[in-house]
Amino acid sequence: MGNSPSFQQLKRINERLAQDIIPSSEEVRAIFQLYDKSGDGVLQRDEGMVFCRQVIDLTILRVQEKMSGELGQAMVDELRARKDQYATQAFNQGDSSKDGLLQFDEFYQAILNLRK
């Protein structure tokens, strides 16, 4: 967790969102292109799932930073145990057109939703 260029970019954007700094479309497009390994301008399900799993990884990092003790560890354990399930749910929610792909606008909205 956390060593890929896409994850590092996602983490930076997430930190900025925490400060209520909205990333530009160009910044998000640069991240989108890191995930778009096929270069076809959309995130296929497998590409989108990489993104969703990394969002779960970011959530784990946040929990570890903000919560200590048994409750924090229980939440981390739960996220790790159900990572693929949560990532699938996140992908399906992000795919508002229900075409099995993440278009750029859906990806951008998913990035903005990290603020919540």
Kinemage of the C-alpha trace (Angstrom):
@kinemage 1
@onewidth
@group {chain A} dominant
@subgroup {mainchain}
@vectorlist {calphas} color= white
{ca met a 1} P 0.000 0.000 0.000
{ca gly a 2} L 1.174 3.472 -0.792
{ca asn a 3} L 4.190 3.167 -3.087
{ca ser a 4} L 2.712 3.539 -6.564
{ca pro a 5} L 2.727 6.926 -8.320
{ca ser a 6} L -1.064 6.827 -8.613
{ca phe a 7} L -1.452 6.271 -4.861
{ca gln a 8} L 0.962 9.088 -4.023
{ca gln a 9} L -0.947 11.489 -6.309
{ca leu a 10} L -4.263 10.364 -4.841
{ca lys a 11} L -2.916 10.889 -1.327
{ca arg a 12} L -1.783 14.439 -2.179
{ca ile a 13} L -5.195 15.316 -3.617
{ca asn a 14} L -6.882 13.815 -0.562
{ca glu a 15} L -4.727 15.941 1.751
{ca arg a 16} L -5.662 19.052 -0.208
{ca leu a 17} L -9.349 18.119 -0.087
{ca ala a 18} L -9.064 17.856 3.699
{ca gln a 19} L -8.056 21.524 3.629
{ca asp a 20} L -11.048 22.349 1.386
{ca ile a 21} L -8.802 22.921 -1.626
{ca ile a 22} L -10.680 21.638 -4.682
{ca pro a 23} L -8.352 20.147 -7.308
{ca ser a 24} L -8.546 21.438 -10.838
{ca ser a 25} L -9.900 19.298 -13.620
{ca glu a 26} L -6.368 19.142 -15.069
{ca glu a 27} L -4.925 17.814 -11.791
{ca val a 28} L -7.572 15.124 -11.586
{ca arg a 29} L -7.158 14.252 -15.262
{ca ala a 30} L -3.432 13.655 -14.645
{ca ile a 31} L -4.325 11.173 -11.904
{ca phe a 32} L -7.024 9.616 -14.076
{ca gln a 33} L -4.420 8.951 -16.763
{ca leu a 34} L -2.212 7.137 -14.241
{ca tyr a 35} L -5.044 4.672 -13.639
{ca asp a 36} L -6.020 4.436 -17.332
{ca lys a 37} L -3.371 1.834 -18.177
{ca ser a 38} L -5.051 0.924 -21.467
{ca gly a 39} L -5.047 4.562 -22.583
{ca asp a 40} L -8.598 4.379 -23.919
{ca gly a 41} L -9.872 7.406 -22.003
{ca val a 42} L -12.061 5.453 -19.563
{ca leu a 43} L -11.291 3.265 -16.582
{ca gln a 44} L -12.161 -0.317 -17.339
{ca arg a 45} L -13.450 -2.240 -14.322
{ca asp a 46} L -10.006 -3.631 -13.414
{ca glu a 47} L -8.422 -0.160 -13.679
{ca gly a 48} L -11.228 1.392 -11.662
{ca met a 49} L -10.904 -1.294 -9.004
{ca val a 50} L -7.244 -0.340 -8.512
{ca phe a 51} L -8.445 3.205 -7.816
{ca cys a 52} L -11.182 2.007 -5.444
{ca arg a 53} L -8.800 -0.251 -3.516
{ca gln a 54} L -6.412 2.660 -3.115
{ca val a 55} L -9.252 4.805 -1.755
{ca ile a 56} L -9.777 2.054 0.862
{ca asp a 57} L -6.029 2.191 1.593
{ca leu a 58} L -6.341 5.948 2.149
{ca thr a 59} L -9.230 5.318 4.523
{ca ile a 60} L -7.103 2.824 6.454
{ca leu a 61} L -4.331 5.415 6.751
{ca arg a 62} L -6.806 8.023 8.015
{ca val a 63} L -8.196 5.641 10.631
{ca gln a 64} L -4.684 4.741 11.787
{ca glu a 65} L -3.778 8.430 12.086
{ca lys a 66} L -6.929 9.494 13.932
{ca met a 67} L -7.986 6.505 16.021
{ca ser a 68} L -5.952 4.460 18.422
{ca gly a 69} L -6.757 1.530 20.605
{ca glu a 70} L -9.028 -1.409 20.029
{ca leu a 71} L -11.733 0.475 18.125
{ca gly a 72} L -9.267 1.902 15.612
{ca gln a 73} L -7.639 -1.486 15.121
{ca ala a 74} L -11.038 -3.155 14.741
{ca met a 75} L -11.951 -0.672 11.995
{ca val a 76} L -8.632 -1.232 10.210
{ca asp a 77} L -9.072 -5.009 10.442
{ca glu a 78} L -12.612 -4.720 9.033
{ca leu a 79} L -11.481 -2.537 6.126
{ca arg a 80} L -8.654 -4.910 5.272
{ca ala a 81} L -10.842 -8.013 5.540
{ca arg a 82} L -13.556 -6.579 3.280
{ca lys a 83} L -11.390 -4.423 1.030
{ca asp a 84} L -12.521 -6.048 -2.227
{ca gln a 85} L -16.173 -5.937 -1.181
{ca tyr a 86} L -15.946 -2.242 -0.280
{ca ala a 87} L -13.986 -1.480 -3.446
{ca thr a 88} L -16.664 -3.189 -5.558
{ca gln a 89} L -19.387 -1.188 -3.815
{ca ala a 90} L -17.426 2.030 -4.362
{ca phe a 91} L -16.914 1.235 -8.050
{ca asn a 92} L -20.601 0.473 -8.541
{ca gln a 93} L -21.599 3.714 -6.799
{ca gly a 94} L -19.103 5.710 -8.860
{ca asp a 95} L -20.322 4.176 -12.101
{ca ser a 96} L -23.405 6.358 -12.317
{ca ser a 97} L -24.041 5.399 -15.945
{ca lys a 98} L -23.975 1.683 -14.981
{ca asp a 99} L -21.907 0.789 -18.048
{ca gly a 100} L -19.123 -0.996 -16.124
{ca leu a 101} L -16.672 1.837 -16.815
{ca leu a 102} L -15.598 4.963 -14.990
{ca gln a 103} L -15.761 7.932 -17.313
{ca phe a 104} L -13.650 10.955 -16.384
{ca asp a 105} L -16.637 12.866 -14.977
{ca glu a 106} L -17.546 9.899 -12.749
{ca phe a 107} L -13.917 9.650 -11.607
{ca tyr a 108} L -13.789 13.391 -10.893
{ca gln a 109} L -16.944 13.137 -8.793
{ca ala a 110} L -15.459 10.166 -6.913
{ca ile a 111} L -12.375 12.275 -6.139
{ca leu a 112} L -14.571 15.100 -4.832
{ca asn a 113} L -16.500 12.592 -2.717
{ca leu a 114} L -13.296 11.844 -0.800
{ca arg a 115} L -14.106 15.025 1.124
{ca lys a 116} L -17.071 13.343 2.779
